[in-house]
Amino acid sequence: MPQKTHVHIVARKTSSDLGHLHFFSGFTTPAAGEDLAHTHRFQVAAAAYDGHDHAIDVETEPGTKTGTGHVHLVRGVTDTGGPTPHTHRFHDLTGPSLPVR
């Protein structure tokens, strides 16, 4: 059965590296695939800290059923940035699905 077109909000923070972390939020792309096996792309710039930010560009894991719908695991590593080049890790769940109108 095809998955209805929807997106998820993601609002989290990165790991703390070099004494700081970054916050990020945004929406995934619409679903790619069917049923719970579908995934989403998530692309955003993490909030700037001390004059630098980091890009995030990952694909979510397939959906995980919840009591009210489903969520996705979103995890990865930011791009390299900052005056002292470094990355940050992130690992969390998306919010519930939101219909695309």
C-alpha positions as CSV (number, residue, x, y, z in Angstrom):
1,M,0.0,0.0,0.0
2,P,1.6,3.4,-1.0
3,Q,2.6,5.8,1.8
4,K,0.6,9.0,1.7
5,T,2.8,12.0,1.0
6,H,4.2,13.4,4.3
7,V,7.2,14.9,5.9
8,H,8.6,14.9,9.5
9,I,10.0,17.7,11.6
10,V,13.5,17.3,13.1
11,A,14.6,19.6,15.9
12,R,17.6,18.4,17.9
13,K,21.2,19.2,18.9
14,T,24.6,17.7,17.9
15,S,27.2,16.1,20.1
16,S,29.4,18.4,22.1
17,D,32.9,18.6,20.5
18,L,35.6,21.2,21.1
19,G,33.6,22.6,23.9
20,H,30.4,23.4,22.0
21,L,27.4,22.0,20.2
22,H,24.9,23.1,17.5
23,F,21.1,23.1,17.4
24,F,19.3,22.3,14.2
25,S,15.8,22.0,13.0
26,G,13.9,21.6,9.7
27,F,11.6,19.3,7.7
28,T,12.5,16.2,5.8
29,T,11.8,15.8,2.2
30,P,8.5,13.9,1.3
31,A,8.5,10.1,1.7
32,A,10.5,8.0,-0.8
33,G,9.3,4.5,-1.0
34,E,6.3,2.6,0.3
35,D,4.9,1.4,3.7
36,L,7.3,1.6,6.7
37,A,10.2,0.8,4.4
38,H,10.1,4.4,3.1
39,T,12.8,6.9,4.0
40,H,13.3,10.7,3.8
41,R,16.2,13.0,3.1
42,F,17.1,15.6,5.7
43,Q,19.3,18.6,4.7
44,V,19.9,21.6,7.0
45,A,22.6,23.9,8.3
46,A,23.1,23.6,12.0
47,A,22.9,26.9,13.9
48,A,26.0,29.0,13.9
49,Y,28.3,29.0,16.9
50,D,31.4,31.1,17.3
51,G,31.3,32.2,13.6
52,H,30.8,28.8,12.0
53,D,28.0,26.3,11.2
54,H,27.9,22.7,9.9
55,A,25.8,21.2,7.0
56,I,23.7,18.1,7.7
57,D,22.7,15.9,4.7
58,V,21.5,12.4,5.6
59,E,18.8,9.9,4.7
60,T,16.6,8.6,7.6
61,E,16.3,5.0,8.5
62,P,13.0,3.3,7.5
63,G,10.0,4.1,9.6
64,T,9.2,2.6,13.0
65,K,5.6,2.2,14.0
66,T,4.3,4.1,17.0
67,G,0.9,4.1,18.7
68,T,-0.1,7.1,16.6
69,G,1.8,6.6,13.3
70,H,5.5,6.3,12.8
71,V,8.9,8.0,13.3
72,H,12.3,7.6,11.7
73,L,15.8,7.4,13.2
74,V,18.0,10.2,11.9
75,R,21.7,10.0,12.6
76,G,25.0,10.9,11.1
77,V,27.9,13.3,11.2
78,T,28.0,16.9,10.1
79,D,30.4,18.2,7.5
80,T,33.8,19.5,8.6
81,G,33.8,23.2,9.7
82,G,35.1,25.7,12.2
83,P,38.3,27.6,12.8
84,T,39.7,24.3,14.1
85,P,38.2,21.8,11.6
86,H,35.9,19.4,13.3
87,T,32.6,17.5,13.0
88,H,29.7,16.7,15.3
89,R,27.5,13.6,15.6
90,F,23.8,13.4,16.0
91,H,21.4,10.6,16.7
92,D,17.7,10.9,17.4
93,L,14.1,10.4,16.2
94,T,12.1,12.5,13.9
95,G,8.8,13.9,15.1
96,P,5.5,12.3,13.9
97,S,4.5,12.5,10.3
98,L,2.8,15.7,8.9
99,P,0.7,15.6,5.7
100,V,1.9,17.5,2.7
101,R,-0.9,19.7,1.3
